[in-house]
Amino acid sequence: MPESVARLESPVLRELRRLAVALGYFTRIPVPARIGGSADELNRAARYFPLVGLLVGAAAAVTLVVVALMLPLSLAVIASMAVSLALTGALHEDGLADAVDGFGGGWDKAQVLAIMKDSRIGAYGAIALVLALLAKYAALSELASAGTAGAAVGLLIAHPLSRAAVLGIMAALPYVRIEGESRARPLTEGLGPAEWATGIALGGAPLALAASLGLVSFERSLVILGTVVCVALACAWRFRRRIGGYTGDCLGATQQFCEIGIYAAFLAHT
């Protein structure tokens, strides 16, 4: 969108347009070309990454609840997972597979980055992807076994909160892939405190709301938050130690690890 036109927008319309930019970037939901998508706008839109996650989680939750009314619970869980994969184009799962391939098979920074850039999936990535999908299926099935409402709450919390952790990684570490084009690169140039602070707040809002409504206990909320922080810190430490920062694949892996960690925190004995 031309800068002169952008200046004439009201603050509300400007933020709605940035939300649309985030939707078009992080999902397969079609967004009109006139919305725009410059590097600067993507930077500003990054704050809505967790909100996009909430929309994906809501679609998955509705699917699970509705399908469970007609079919066995196991099929409802699979349908829910399929919806989230379709909406995101398996963007984060692809990042997980590439990152595990790179960190598992690379001996130094250059080799790790080269392996992650390769579009082919290796043994490490395939194993990680299968285990991640199985873990999500098992966790959601356990949550849904006590009632689909519990699994729906888990989805509504896990998707935005895991994406808030990704913003934390982006704020804390430098972007390291400098050659060629990358899907994540436009998000790395100028992500400011306002963007990541707003995004993290949006990501944590569903958990705070669920706790205030008594849907999640205060103790369980602390376990969930502690799990996300620990997983994100572990990822950040690993990324910093091996490659000195993060790539887009690292962000996808972080989101997946945190999402699974949140489901596990819901099920943990406390």
Secondary structure, DSSP 8 states (H G I E B T S, - for coil): --HHHHHHS-HHHHHHHHHHHHHHHHSS----GGG---HHHHHHHGGGHHHHHHHHHHHHHHHHHHHHTTS-HHHHHHHHHHHHHHHHTTHHHHHHHHHHHHHHH-SSHHHHHHHHH-SS--HHHHHHHHHHHHHHHHHHHHHHHT-HHHHHHHHHHHHHHHHHHHHHHHHHS-B---SS--SSGGGSS---HHHHHHHHHHHHHHHHHHHHTTSS-HHHHHHHHHHHHHHHHHHHHHHHHHHSSB-HHHHHHHHHHHHHHHHHHHHS--
